C-alpha cells in the first residue's frame, strides 16, 4: 500500500466518522425536540404520567448510538465487516459455479 492509498483510506475513515457524528447529533436533536413536545402533551392532558417510558426506551437507543459513535465500536465493526467480506470472497473464489 503506497502513501497515496494510506491517505485516501484516512480520508475515507474521517468522512465515515464525520457522517456517524452527524447522524448521532441529528438523532439527539430529534430526541430532545420530540421529548419536549411529548412532555408538554403529558403535562397539558389530564392523564397519568407516561412520557417517562418513551424517554427511557428512546433514551436507551440514544445512549447506544452514542456508545457506538464515540467508542472504538466503529473500528471493531469496520474490522469485522472487512473480515467477513474477505471470508466471503475467499469462499466464493473456491466455488466452481
Biopython code that builds the backbone (N, CA, C, O; Angstrom):
import numpy as np
from Bio.PDB.StructureBuilder import StructureBuilder

atoms = [
    (1, "UNK", "N", (0.866, -1.173, 0.000)),
    (1, "UNK", "CA", (0.000, 0.000, 0.000)),
    (1, "UNK", "C", (0.910, 1.234, 0.000)),
    (1, "UNK", "O", (1.724, 1.422, 0.904)),
    (2, "UNK", "N", (0.755, 2.062, -1.026)),
    (2, "UNK", "CA", (1.603, 3.251, -1.087)),
    (2, "UNK", "C", (1.001, 4.388, -0.252)),
    (2, "UNK", "O", (-0.095, 4.276, 0.298)),
    (3, "UNK", "N", (1.754, 5.472, -0.183)),
    (3, "UNK", "CA", (1.352, 6.584, 0.697)),
    (3, "UNK", "C", (0.029, 7.210, 0.256)),
    (3, "UNK", "O", (-0.769, 7.630, 1.093)),
    (4, "UNK", "N", (-0.198, 7.272, -1.028)),
    (4, "UNK", "CA", (-1.452, 7.851, -1.535)),
    (4, "UNK", "C", (-2.658, 7.022, -1.081)),
    (4, "UNK", "O", (-3.687, 7.576, -0.695)),
    (5, "UNK", "N", (-2.527, 5.707, -1.130)),
    (5, "UNK", "CA", (-3.617, 4.834, -0.687)),
    (5, "UNK", "C", (-3.865, 4.978, 0.809)),
    (5, "UNK", "O", (-5.010, 4.936, 1.260)),
    (6, "UNK", "N", (-2.788, 5.147, 1.579)),
    (6, "UNK", "CA", (-2.926, 5.348, 3.023)),
    (6, "UNK", "C", (-3.676, 6.646, 3.297)),
    (6, "UNK", "O", (-4.564, 6.689, 4.148)),
    (7, "UNK", "N", (-3.321, 7.692, 2.579)),
    (7, "UNK", "CA", (-4.000, 8.982, 2.754)),
    (7, "UNK", "C", (-5.461, 8.870, 2.352)),
    (7, "UNK", "O", (-6.339, 9.388, 3.044)),
    (8, "UNK", "N", (-5.729, 8.191, 1.228)),
    (8, "UNK", "CA", (-7.117, 8.008, 0.786)),
    (8, "UNK", "C", (-7.929, 7.249, 1.831)),
    (8, "UNK", "O", (-9.078, 7.596, 2.102)),
    (9, "UNK", "N", (-7.323, 6.207, 2.421)),
    (9, "UNK", "CA", (-8.025, 5.434, 3.448)),
    (9, "UNK", "C", (-8.305, 6.294, 4.673)),
    (9, "UNK", "O", (-9.379, 6.195, 5.265)),
    (10, "UNK", "N", (-7.362, 7.127, 5.054)),
    (10, "UNK", "CA", (-7.572, 8.018, 6.203)),
    (10, "UNK", "C", (-8.681, 9.021, 5.920)),
    (10, "UNK", "O", (-9.483, 9.329, 6.802)),
    (11, "UNK", "N", (-8.728, 9.530, 4.699)),
    (11, "UNK", "CA", (-9.801, 10.473, 4.331)),
    (11, "UNK", "C", (-11.146, 9.765, 4.366)),
    (11, "UNK", "O", (-12.127, 10.334, 4.843)),
    (12, "UNK", "N", (-11.211, 8.522, 3.864)),
    (12, "UNK", "CA", (-12.466, 7.761, 3.925)),
    (12, "UNK", "C", (-12.886, 7.515, 5.373)),
    (12, "UNK", "O", (-14.064, 7.634, 5.711)),
    (13, "UNK", "N", (-11.917, 7.169, 6.228)),
    (13, "UNK", "CA", (-12.225, 6.972, 7.647)),
    (13, "UNK", "C", (-12.755, 8.256, 8.275)),
    (13, "UNK", "O", (-13.724, 8.228, 9.033)),
    (14, "UNK", "N", (-12.120, 9.375, 7.958)),
    (14, "UNK", "CA", (-12.555, 10.661, 8.507)),
    (14, "UNK", "C", (-13.970, 10.992, 8.040)),
    (14, "UNK", "O", (-14.786, 11.472, 8.827)),
    (15, "UNK", "N", (-14.261, 10.741, 6.776)),
    (15, "UNK", "CA", (-15.604, 11.013, 6.253)),
    (15, "UNK", "C", (-16.646, 10.123, 6.922)),
    (15, "UNK", "O", (-17.744, 10.577, 7.241)),
    (16, "UNK", "N", (-16.295, 8.840, 7.137)),
    (16, "UNK", "CA", (-17.225, 7.937, 7.830)),
    (16, "UNK", "C", (-17.479, 8.408, 9.256)),
    (16, "UNK", "O", (-18.611, 8.374, 9.740)),
    (17, "UNK", "N", (-16.412, 8.849, 9.926)),
    (17, "UNK", "CA", (-16.550, 9.318, 11.305)),
    (17, "UNK", "C", (-17.421, 10.572, 11.375)),
    (17, "UNK", "O", (-18.298, 10.674, 12.232)),
    (18, "UNK", "N", (-17.180, 11.515, 10.483)),
    (18, "UNK", "CA", (-17.981, 12.742, 10.468)),
    (18, "UNK", "C", (-19.433, 12.422, 10.140)),
    (18, "UNK", "O", (-20.343, 13.030, 10.703)),
    (19, "UNK", "N", (-19.658, 11.481, 9.241)),
    (19, "UNK", "CA", (-21.028, 11.078, 8.917)),
    (19, "UNK", "C", (-21.705, 10.440, 10.125)),
    (19, "UNK", "O", (-22.880, 10.698, 10.386)),
    (20, "UNK", "N", (-20.971, 9.611, 10.863)),
    (20, "UNK", "CA", (-21.527, 8.990, 12.070)),
    (20, "UNK", "C", (-21.842, 10.048, 13.124)),
    (20, "UNK", "O", (-22.877, 9.977, 13.786)),
    (21, "UNK", "N", (-20.957, 11.026, 13.283)),
    (21, "UNK", "CA", (-21.217, 12.118, 14.228)),
    (21, "UNK", "C", (-22.463, 12.903, 13.838)),
    (21, "UNK", "O", (-23.299, 13.224, 14.682)),
    (22, "UNK", "N", (-22.573, 13.206, 12.555)),
    (22, "UNK", "CA", (-23.738, 13.947, 12.070)),
    (22, "UNK", "C", (-25.022, 13.167, 12.334)),
    (22, "UNK", "O", (-26.029, 13.744, 12.743)),
    (23, "UNK", "N", (-24.988, 11.872, 12.103)),
    (23, "UNK", "CA", (-26.158, 11.044, 12.368)),
    (23, "UNK", "C", (-26.523, 11.034, 13.840)),
    (23, "UNK", "O", (-27.699, 11.117, 14.195)),
    (24, "UNK", "N", (-25.500, 10.931, 14.711)),
    (24, "UNK", "CA", (-25.778, 10.935, 16.145)),
    (24, "UNK", "C", (-26.368, 12.266, 16.590)),
    (24, "UNK", "O", (-27.369, 12.287, 17.306)),
    (25, "UNK", "N", (-25.768, 13.366, 16.181)),
    (25, "UNK", "CA", (-26.278, 14.676, 16.617)),
    (25, "UNK", "C", (-27.681, 14.945, 16.083)),
    (25, "UNK", "O", (-28.495, 15.567, 16.765)),
    (26, "UNK", "N", (-27.969, 14.482, 14.874)),
    (26, "UNK", "CA", (-29.337, 14.599, 14.347)),
    (26, "UNK", "C", (-30.305, 13.793, 15.215)),
    (26, "UNK", "O", (-31.391, 14.270, 15.542)),
    (27, "UNK", "N", (-29.916, 12.586, 15.582)),
    (27, "UNK", "CA", (-30.726, 11.723, 16.438)),
    (27, "UNK", "C", (-30.974, 12.402, 17.784)),
    (27, "UNK", "O", (-32.099, 12.408, 18.284)),
    (28, "UNK", "N", (-29.923, 12.970, 18.363)),
    (28, "UNK", "CA", (-30.032, 13.620, 19.662)),
    (28, "UNK", "C", (-30.956, 14.841, 19.611)),
    (28, "UNK", "O", (-31.751, 15.053, 20.527)),
    (29, "UNK", "N", (-30.855, 15.638, 18.557)),
    (29, "UNK", "CA", (-31.698, 16.830, 18.425)),
    (29, "UNK", "C", (-33.169, 16.434, 18.260)),
    (29, "UNK", "O", (-34.049, 17.026, 18.886)),
    (30, "UNK", "N", (-33.429, 15.440, 17.421)),
    (30, "UNK", "CA", (-34.809, 14.982, 17.228)),
    (30, "UNK", "C", (-35.351, 14.416, 18.538)),
    (30, "UNK", "O", (-36.498, 14.676, 18.901)),
    (31, "UNK", "N", (-34.529, 13.642, 19.249)),
    (31, "UNK", "CA", (-34.926, 13.083, 20.538)),
    (31, "UNK", "C", (-35.317, 14.200, 21.509)),
    (31, "UNK", "O", (-36.379, 14.144, 22.129)),
    (32, "UNK", "N", (-34.464, 15.202, 21.638)),
    (32, "UNK", "CA", (-34.739, 16.297, 22.580)),
    (32, "UNK", "C", (-36.011, 17.047, 22.198)),
    (32, "UNK", "O", (-36.835, 17.349, 23.061)),
    (33, "UNK", "N", (-36.175, 17.348, 20.923)),
    (33, "UNK", "CA", (-37.354, 18.082, 20.472)),
    (33, "UNK", "C", (-38.636, 17.283, 20.707)),
    (33, "UNK", "O", (-39.615, 17.813, 21.232)),
    (34, "UNK", "N", (-38.629, 16.019, 20.321)),
    (34, "UNK", "CA", (-39.831, 15.190, 20.474)),
    (34, "UNK", "C", (-40.138, 14.966, 21.949)),
    (34, "UNK", "O", (-41.303, 14.977, 22.349)),
    (35, "UNK", "N", (-39.102, 14.762, 22.762)),
    (35, "UNK", "CA", (-39.339, 14.552, 24.196)),
    (35, "UNK", "C", (-39.938, 15.802, 24.846)),
    (35, "UNK", "O", (-40.825, 15.686, 25.691)),
    (36, "UNK", "N", (-39.472, 16.984, 24.468)),
    (36, "UNK", "CA", (-40.068, 18.216, 24.999)),
    (36, "UNK", "C", (-41.526, 18.334, 24.576)),
    (36, "UNK", "O", (-42.385, 18.718, 25.369)),
    (37, "UNK", "N", (-41.791, 18.003, 23.333)),
    (37, "UNK", "CA", (-43.169, 18.045, 22.835)),
    (37, "UNK", "C", (-44.055, 17.044, 23.592)),
    (37, "UNK", "O", (-45.162, 17.385, 24.007)),
    (38, "UNK", "N", (-43.574, 15.831, 23.767)),
    (38, "UNK", "CA", (-44.354, 14.816, 24.485)),
    (38, "UNK", "C", (-44.530, 15.175, 25.959)),
    (38, "UNK", "O", (-45.582, 14.916, 26.543)),
    (39, "UNK", "N", (-43.500, 15.770, 26.559)),
    (39, "UNK", "CA", (-43.620, 16.216, 27.944)),
    (39, "UNK", "C", (-44.708, 17.279, 28.067)),
    (39, "UNK", "O", (-45.507, 17.243, 29.003)),
    (40, "UNK", "N", (-44.744, 18.221, 27.131)),
    (40, "UNK", "CA", (-45.779, 19.259, 27.143)),
    (40, "UNK", "C", (-47.165, 18.633, 26.991)),
    (40, "UNK", "O", (-48.102, 19.023, 27.688)),
    (41, "UNK", "N", (-47.298, 17.670, 26.086)),
    (41, "UNK", "CA", (-48.586, 16.998, 25.888)),
    (41, "UNK", "C", (-48.986, 16.278, 27.169)),
    (41, "UNK", "O", (-50.147, 16.333, 27.576)),
    (42, "UNK", "N", (-48.035, 15.605, 27.806)),
    (42, "UNK", "CA", (-48.331, 14.866, 29.037)),
    (42, "UNK", "C", (-48.729, 15.816, 30.172)),
    (42, "UNK", "O", (-49.604, 15.491, 30.974)),
    (43, "UNK", "N", (-48.099, 16.971, 30.239)),
    (43, "UNK", "CA", (-48.428, 17.950, 31.278)),
    (43, "UNK", "C", (-49.802, 18.576, 31.031)),
    (43, "UNK", "O", (-50.572, 18.777, 31.970)),
    (44, "UNK", "N", (-50.106, 18.880, 29.779)),
    (44, "UNK", "CA", (-51.345, 19.588, 29.446)),
    (44, "UNK", "C", (-52.572, 18.681, 29.418)),
    (44, "UNK", "O", (-53.699, 19.176, 29.445)),
    (45, "UNK", "N", (-52.383, 17.399, 29.366)),
    (45, "UNK", "CA", (-53.534, 16.490, 29.385)),
    (45, "UNK", "C", (-53.691, 15.917, 30.784)),
    (45, "UNK", "O", (-52.726, 15.799, 31.540)),
    (46, "UNK", "N", (-54.898, 15.572, 31.102)),
    (46, "UNK", "CA", (-55.169, 15.020, 32.430)),
    (46, "UNK", "C", (-55.107, 13.494, 32.316)),
    (46, "UNK", "O", (-56.127, 12.805, 32.306)),
    (47, "UNK", "N", (-53.889, 13.001, 32.231)),
    (47, "UNK", "CA", (-53.665, 11.556, 32.141)),
    (47, "UNK", "C", (-52.529, 11.197, 33.086)),
    (47, "UNK", "O", (-51.750, 12.063, 33.486)),
    (48, "UNK", "N", (-52.434, 9.935, 33.439)),
    (48, "UNK", "CA", (-51.282, 9.523, 34.253)),
    (48, "UNK", "C", (-49.978, 9.757, 33.478)),
    (48, "UNK", "O", (-49.979, 9.856, 32.251)),
    (49, "UNK", "N", (-48.881, 9.841, 34.211)),
    (49, "UNK", "CA", (-47.593, 10.063, 33.566)),
    (49, "UNK", "C", (-47.211, 8.861, 32.714)),
    (49, "UNK", "O", (-47.207, 7.727, 33.194)),
    (50, "UNK", "N", (-46.893, 9.109, 31.462)),
    (50, "UNK", "CA", (-46.469, 8.073, 30.537)),
    (50, "UNK", "C", (-45.205, 8.470, 29.788)),
    (50, "UNK", "O", (-44.544, 7.614, 29.200)),
    (51, "UNK", "N", (-44.867, 9.729, 29.800)),
    (51, "UNK", "CA", (-43.760, 10.231, 28.991)),
    (51, "UNK", "C", (-42.417, 9.625, 29.405)),
    (51, "UNK", "O", (-41.509, 9.511, 28.581)),
    (52, "UNK", "N", (-42.286, 9.238, 30.673)),
    (52, "UNK", "CA", (-41.011, 8.685, 31.137)),
    (52, "UNK", "C", (-40.685, 7.367, 30.434)),
    (52, "UNK", "O", (-39.513, 7.036, 30.253)),
    (53, "UNK", "N", (-41.710, 6.619, 30.040)),
    (53, "UNK", "CA", (-41.464, 5.348, 29.363)),
    (53, "UNK", "C", (-40.895, 5.567, 27.965)),
    (53, "UNK", "O", (-40.018, 4.833, 27.510)),
    (54, "UNK", "N", (-41.411, 6.585, 27.301)),
    (54, "UNK", "CA", (-40.861, 6.940, 25.990)),
    (54, "UNK", "C", (-39.416, 7.398, 26.158)),
    (54, "UNK", "O", (-38.535, 7.009, 25.392)),
    (55, "UNK", "N", (-39.187, 8.233, 27.175)),
    (55, "UNK", "CA", (-37.841, 8.740, 27.446)),
    (55, "UNK", "C", (-36.866, 7.595, 27.726)),
    (55, "UNK", "O", (-35.759, 7.573, 27.187)),
    (56, "UNK", "N", (-37.274, 6.650, 28.564)),
    (56, "UNK", "CA", (-36.395, 5.529, 28.899)),
    (56, "UNK", "C", (-36.096, 4.647, 27.686)),
    (56, "UNK", "O", (-34.950, 4.258, 27.460)),
    (57, "UNK", "N", (-37.122, 4.339, 26.918)),
    (57, "UNK", "CA", (-36.919, 3.486, 25.745)),
    (57, "UNK", "C", (-36.067, 4.149, 24.685)),
    (57, "UNK", "O", (-35.065, 3.590, 24.241)),
    (58, "UNK", "N", (-36.467, 5.338, 24.282)),
    (58, "UNK", "CA", (-35.741, 6.033, 23.229)),
    (58, "UNK", "C", (-34.380, 6.498, 23.744)),
    (58, "UNK", "O", (-33.392, 6.479, 23.009)),
    (59, "UNK", "N", (-34.333, 6.917, 25.013)),
    (59, "UNK", "CA", (-33.071, 7.343, 25.610)),
    (59, "UNK", "C", (-32.034, 6.233, 25.605)),
    (59, "UNK", "O", (-30.846, 6.492, 25.411)),
    (60, "UNK", "N", (-32.472, 5.002, 25.817)),
    (60, "UNK", "CA", (-31.564, 3.857, 25.736)),
    (60, "UNK", "C", (-30.985, 3.743, 24.328)),
    (60, "UNK", "O", (-29.801, 3.450, 24.159)),
    (61, "UNK", "N", (-31.811, 3.972, 23.337)),
    (61, "UNK", "CA", (-31.332, 3.958, 21.949)),
    (61, "UNK", "C", (-30.336, 5.070, 21.674)),
    (61, "UNK", "O", (-29.352, 4.859, 20.965)),
    (62, "UNK", "N", (-30.580, 6.256, 22.229)),
    (62, "UNK", "CA", (-29.654, 7.377, 22.045)),
    (62, "UNK", "C", (-28.312, 7.063, 22.718)),
    (62, "UNK", "O", (-27.251, 7.348, 22.161)),
    (63, "UNK", "N", (-28.365, 6.480, 23.908)),
    (63, "UNK", "CA", (-27.122, 6.116, 24.605)),
    (63, "UNK", "C", (-26.354, 5.055, 23.815)),
    (63, "UNK", "O", (-25.133, 5.143, 23.685)),
    (64, "UNK", "N", (-27.051, 4.070, 23.295)),
    (64, "UNK", "CA", (-26.397, 3.041, 22.487)),
    (64, "UNK", "C", (-25.762, 3.662, 21.245)),
    (64, "UNK", "O", (-24.649, 3.298, 20.865)),
    (65, "UNK", "N", (-26.463, 4.591, 20.621)),
    (65, "UNK", "CA", (-25.941, 5.283, 19.449)),
    (65, "UNK", "C", (-24.666, 6.053, 19.822)),
    (65, "UNK", "O", (-23.680, 6.021, 19.086)),
    (66, "UNK", "N", (-24.694, 6.738, 20.961)),
    (66, "UNK", "CA", (-23.525, 7.488, 21.423)),
    (66, "UNK", "C", (-22.346, 6.555, 21.680)),
    (66, "UNK", "O", (-21.219, 6.861, 21.291)),
    (67, "UNK", "N", (-22.593, 5.433, 22.325)),
    (67, "UNK", "CA", (-21.516, 4.477, 22.589)),
    (67, "UNK", "C", (-20.910, 3.963, 21.292)),
    (67, "UNK", "O", (-19.695, 3.795, 21.189)),
    (68, "UNK", "N", (-21.749, 3.720, 20.318)),
    (68, "UNK", "CA", (-21.276, 3.238, 19.029)),
    (68, "UNK", "C", (-20.413, 4.279, 18.340)),
    (68, "UNK", "O", (-19.372, 3.944, 17.775)),
    (69, "UNK", "N", (-20.832, 5.541, 18.378)),
    (69, "UNK", "CA", (-20.120, 6.601, 17.669)),
    (69, "UNK", "C", (-18.850, 7.028, 18.394)),
    (69, "UNK", "O", (-17.817, 7.244, 17.760)),
    (70, "UNK", "N", (-18.918, 7.150, 19.711)),
    (70, "UNK", "CA", (-17.804, 7.728, 20.452)),
    (70, "UNK", "C", (-16.846, 6.708, 21.054)),
    (70, "UNK", "O", (-15.894, 7.095, 21.731)),
    (71, "UNK", "N", (-17.068, 5.436, 20.831)),
    (71, "UNK", "CA", (-16.149, 4.419, 21.342)),
    (71, "UNK", "C", (-15.415, 3.794, 20.166)),
    (71, "UNK", "O", (-15.572, 4.231, 19.025)),
    (72, "UNK", "N", (-14.631, 2.794, 20.439)),
    (72, "UNK", "CA", (-13.925, 2.073, 19.380)),
    (72, "UNK", "C", (-14.825, 1.051, 18.698)),
    (72, "UNK", "O", (-14.354, 0.235, 17.906)),
    (73, "UNK", "N", (-16.102, 1.094, 19.001)),
    (73, "UNK", "CA", (-17.037, 0.136, 18.420)),
    (73, "UNK", "C", (-17.056, 0.252, 16.894)),
    (73, "UNK", "O", (-17.175, -0.761, 16.205)),
    (74, "UNK", "N", (-16.940, 1.469, 16.356)),
    (74, "UNK", "CA", (-16.973, 1.620, 14.902)),
    (74, "UNK", "C", (-15.774, 0.928, 14.268)),
    (74, "UNK", "O", (-15.907, 0.302, 13.216)),
    (75, "UNK", "N", (-14.591, 1.034, 14.902)),
    (75, "UNK", "CA", (-13.410, 0.343, 14.380)),
    (75, "UNK", "C", (-13.611, -1.167, 14.456)),
    (75, "UNK", "O", (-13.243, -1.895, 13.534)),
    (76, "UNK", "N", (-14.193, -1.633, 15.551)),
    (76, "UNK", "CA", (-14.465, -3.061, 15.708)),
    (76, "UNK", "C", (-15.407, -3.553, 14.607)),
    (76, "UNK", "O", (-15.160, -4.588, 13.988)),
    (77, "UNK", "N", (-16.476, -2.811, 14.370)),
    (77, "UNK", "CA", (-17.451, -3.206, 13.344)),
    (77, "UNK", "C", (-16.814, -3.154, 11.960)),
    (77, "UNK", "O", (-17.033, -4.051, 11.146)),
    (78, "UNK", "N", (-16.031, -2.120, 11.686)),
    (78, "UNK", "CA", (-15.373, -1.993, 10.384)),
    (78, "UNK", "C", (-14.417, -3.169, 10.165)),
    (78, "UNK", "O", (-14.376, -3.737, 9.074)),
    (79, "UNK", "N", (-13.643, -3.538, 11.202)),
    (79, "UNK", "CA", (-12.730, -4.677, 11.077)),
    (79, "UNK", "C", (-13.498, -5.981, 10.890)),
    (79, "UNK", "O", (-13.097, -6.834, 10.098)),
    (80, "UNK", "N", (-14.599, -6.134, 11.619)),
    (80, "UNK", "CA", (-15.436, -7.321, 11.477)),
    (80, "UNK", "C", (-15.976, -7.415, 10.050)),
    (80, "UNK", "O", (-15.944, -8.482, 9.436)),
    (81, "UNK", "N", (-16.477, -6.279, 9.520)),
    (81, "UNK", "CA", (-17.001, -6.268, 8.154)),
    (81, "UNK", "C", (-15.922, -6.663, 7.151)),
    (81, "UNK", "O", (-16.176, -7.441, 6.232)),
    (82, "UNK", "N", (-14.721, -6.125, 7.330)),
    (82, "UNK", "CA", (-13.622, -6.457, 6.413)),
    (82, "UNK", "C", (-13.295, -7.951, 6.469)),
    (82, "UNK", "O", (-13.057, -8.573, 5.434)),
    (83, "UNK", "N", (-13.282, -8.529, 7.677)),
    (83, "UNK", "CA", (-13.023, -9.964, 7.810)),
    (83, "UNK", "C", (-14.119, -10.782, 7.144)),
    (83, "UNK", "O", (-13.833, -11.781, 6.485)),
    (84, "UNK", "N", (-15.373, -10.366, 7.310)),
    (84, "UNK", "CA", (-16.489, -11.098, 6.705)),
    (84, "UNK", "C", (-16.444, -11.017, 5.186)),
    (84, "UNK", "O", (-16.711, -12.007, 4.505)),
    (85, "UNK", "N", (-16.111, -9.854, 4.650)),
    (85, "UNK", "CA", (-16.006, -9.693, 3.194)),
    (85, "UNK", "C", (-14.884, -10.566, 2.652)),
    (85, "UNK", "O", (-15.049, -11.244, 1.638)),
    (86, "UNK", "N", (-13.733, -10.545, 3.340)),
    (86, "UNK", "CA", (-12.591, -11.358, 2.911)),
    (86, "UNK", "C", (-12.953, -12.848, 2.943)),
    (86, "UNK", "O", (-12.634, -13.586, 2.011)),
    (87, "UNK", "N", (-13.620, -13.286, 4.015)),
    (87, "UNK", "CA", (-14.009, -14.691, 4.124)),
    (87, "UNK", "C", (-15.007, -15.067, 3.031)),
    (87, "UNK", "O", (-14.910, -16.143, 2.442)),
    (88, "UNK", "N", (-15.960, -14.186, 2.762)),
    (88, "UNK", "CA", (-16.958, -14.455, 1.721)),
    (88, "UNK", "C", (-16.298, -14.557, 0.350)),
    (88, "UNK", "O", (-16.590, -15.464, -0.429)),
    (89, "UNK", "N", (-15.392, -13.599, 0.065)),
    (89, "UNK", "CA", (-14.713, -13.628, -1.233)),
    (89, "UNK", "C", (-13.840, -14.872, -1.369)),
    (89, "UNK", "O", (-13.765, -15.464, -2.446)),
    (90, "UNK", "N", (-13.184, -15.268, -0.289)),
    (90, "UNK", "CA", (-12.364, -16.474, -0.333)),
    (90, "UNK", "C", (-13.241, -17.696, -0.581)),
    (90, "UNK", "O", (-12.869, -18.587, -1.345)),
    (91, "UNK", "N", (-14.396, -17.738, 0.059)),
    (91, "UNK", "CA", (-15.319, -18.859, -0.134)),
    (91, "UNK", "C", (-15.840, -18.872, -1.564)),
    (91, "UNK", "O", (-15.922, -19.931, -2.187)),
    (92, "UNK", "N", (-16.189, -17.712, -2.081)),
    (92, "UNK", "CA", (-16.742, -17.627, -3.438)),
    (92, "UNK", "C", (-15.685, -17.976, -4.489)),
    (92, "UNK", "O", (-16.011, -18.568, -5.517)),
    (93, "UNK", "N", (-14.419, -17.615, -4.239)),
    (93, "UNK", "CA", (-13.377, -17.935, -5.229)),
    (93, "UNK", "C", (-13.110, -19.434, -5.267)),
    (93, "UNK", "O", (-12.597, -19.948, -6.261)),
    (94, "UNK", "N", (-13.455, -20.139, -4.193)),
    (94, "UNK", "CA", (-13.298, -21.585, -4.153)),
    (94, "UNK", "C", (-14.443, -22.326, -4.808)),
    (94, "UNK", "O", (-14.320, -23.513, -5.111)),
    (95, "UNK", "N", (-15.584, -21.627, -5.039)),
    (95, "UNK", "CA", (-16.739, -22.264, -5.686)),
    (95, "UNK", "C", (-16.429, -22.539, -7.157)),
    (95, "UNK", "O", (-15.696, -21.786, -7.800)),
    (96, "UNK", "N", (-16.982, -23.602, -7.667)),
    (96, "UNK", "CA", (-16.790, -23.932, -9.091)),
    (96, "UNK", "C", (-17.907, -23.377, -9.951)),
    (96, "UNK", "O", (-17.914, -23.592, -11.163)),
    (97, "UNK", "N", (-18.883, -22.645, -9.333)),
    (97, "UNK", "CA", (-20.008, -22.138, -10.122)),
    (97, "UNK", "C", (-19.707, -20.854, -10.792)),
    (97, "UNK", "O", (-20.561, -20.307, -11.491)),
]
sb = StructureBuilder()
sb.init_structure("model")
sb.init_model(0)
sb.init_chain("A")
sb.init_seg("    ")
for serial, (resi, resn, name, xyz) in enumerate(atoms, 1):
    if name == "N":
        sb.init_residue(resn, " ", resi, " ")
    sb.init_atom(name, np.array(xyz, "f"), 0.0, 1.0, " ", f" {name:<3s}", serial, name[0])
structure = sb.get_structure()
